[in-house]
Amino acid sequence: MKPSYGRWIKTGVGIAISIACLVFIFSKIDSNKLLQALESFKWPFLGAGIAALGFDYTLRIARWRIMLLAAGAKVSFGRCAPAFLGSMALNNLLPLRAGDIVRALVFPASLRISRATSTASLVLERLVDLLALLVCLGIGTALAHNHQIPENQQQWITLISAAGVAALIAIFAFAAPIARLLATFTNHQDRHNRKRLSQLASQLSQLLASLARMARLRTLAAIGSLSLLIWFGEAGLFLALLHGFGLVATPPSALVIMAIATLATLIPSSPGYVGPFHLAAFSAVILFGGSEPQAAGFALLAHLALWVPVTLAGVISMTANPSLFRRSYKLEESNA
């Protein structure tokens, strides 16, 4: 099977999943009641939610800069912001998380960093975000009392969160030793003139070396603290929307709903995470006592509130900074 066929199949599966999720939601609700729920929404709460989202993304950019600085890059917040927002916009607009690929392989030239450094920062970002989401889910589930999550599922949430912490610690602990082993392997392959295998091992070694530099204790403490603040900020958007629909909402319940909806975006879907996000948010709001029209309205507004501002900011950033797409730069990988 050709690689292009594989990409088309993945895209088709994602679109099919999105359609199935949306069909399921709309089969459960009366469209007139959905419109009534949207009409009763208190719109000033949307402004408060967008403000929380702005706080969230400001911290995301600052966190990415800290990662790059830890790897030896010399970047400012102002240079990081367009690349970060642009990649988020491309993730929202294109299939297969293309924005992540562009941030890892295309945007590094404009920032004068290596692709290995950019890719390592992306890997670390995703790992830490996954862990932070699991922690938020565990905290929210433990503190919220108005949900209908069975006790055995709460125990599984706690266990998975603990396993995530252990896995992340293991990755950071072994990144540097594995990088050194791969560097030795690369030299061995060079002596035997095995260029392709040597190049692959070299690239992986550089990736792990960059990851190890970012995983120093002081850097991890800063990244971990910012990550929790980031997701608390995003939960602020969810909390504002819950209040806008007149639902009984607390910060812990907003944390749970936000974590469930965000983790659902790991499921393949169409660009912009349409479908799985909506179904997860819809189901989570019902777990906390919302009606089906309220839950559907919440899922719709939450997605739009997350998608529209970030996509607009990213498109504007890329338009104003065409140098993001320049092809090359003069930089030694060892100095990145």
ZIZI-V554596 format. One record per backbone hydrogen bond with DSSP energy under -0.5 kcal/mol. NH is the residue of the N-H (numbers start at 0). CO is the residue of the C=O. If there is no record, write none. Layout:
BEGIN
{{NH,CO} {NH,CO}}
END
This chain:
BEGIN
{{5,1} {6,2} {7,3} {8,4} {9,5} {10,6} {11,7} {12,8} {13,9} {14,10} {15,11} {16,12} {17,13} {18,14} {19,15} {20,16} {21,17} {22,18} {23,19} {24,20} {25,21} {26,22} {27,23} {27,24} {28,24} {30,28} {33,29} {34,30} {35,31} {36,32} {37,33} {38,34} {39,35} {40,37} {41,243} {42,40} {44,41} {45,42} {46,42} {47,43} {48,44} {49,45} {50,46} {51,47} {52,48} {53,49} {54,50} {55,51} {56,52} {57,53} {58,54} {59,55} {60,56} {61,57} {62,58} {63,59} {64,60} {65,61} {66,62} {67,63} {68,64} {69,65} {70,66} {71,68} {72,67} {74,72} {79,75} {80,76} {81,77} {82,78} {83,79} {84,80} {85,81} {86,82} {87,83} {88,84} {89,85} {90,86} {91,87} {92,88} {93,89} {97,94} {99,96} {100,96} {101,97} {102,98} {103,99} {104,100} {105,101} {106,101} {108,105} {109,106} {110,106} {111,107} {111,108} {112,107} {117,113} {118,114} {119,115} {120,116} {121,117} {122,118} {123,119} {124,120} {125,121} {126,122} {127,123} {128,124} {129,125} {130,126} {131,127} {132,128} {133,129} {134,130} {135,131} {136,132} {137,133} {138,134} {139,135} {140,136} {141,137} {142,138} {143,139} {149,147} {153,149} {154,150} {155,151} {156,152} {157,153} {158,154} {159,155} {160,156} {161,157} {162,158} {163,159} {164,160} {165,161} {166,162} {167,163} {168,164} {169,165} {170,166} {171,167} {172,168} {173,169} {174,170} {175,171} {177,173} {178,174} {179,175} {180,176} {181,177} {182,178} {183,179} {184,180} {185,181} {186,182} {187,183} {188,184} {189,185} {190,186} {191,187} {192,189} {193,188} {194,192} {197,193} {198,194} {199,195} {200,196} {201,197} {202,198} {203,199} {204,200} {205,201} {206,202} {207,203} {208,204} {209,205} {210,206} {211,207} {212,208} {213,209} {214,210} {215,212} {219,215} {220,216} {221,217} {222,218} {223,219} {224,220} {225,221} {226,222} {227,223} {228,224} {229,225} {230,226} {231,227} {232,228} {233,229} {234,230} {235,231} {236,232} {236,233} {237,233} {238,234} {239,235} {240,236} {241,237} {242,238} {243,239} {244,240} {245,242} {246,241} {248,246} {253,249} {254,250} {255,251} {256,252} {257,253} {258,254} {259,255} {260,256} {261,257} {262,258} {263,259} {264,261} {265,262} {266,263} {269,13} {269,273} {271,90} {272,269} {273,270} {275,273} {276,272} {278,274} {279,275} {280,276} {281,277} {282,278} {283,279} {284,280} {285,281} {286,282} {287,283} {288,285} {289,284} {294,290} {295,291} {296,292} {297,293} {298,294} {299,295} {300,296} {301,297} {302,298} {303,299} {304,300} {305,301} {306,302} {307,303} {309,305} {310,306} {311,307} {312,308} {313,309} {314,310} {315,311} {316,312} {317,313} {318,314} {319,315} {320,316} {323,320} {324,321} {325,322} {330,328} {334,331} {335,332}}
END
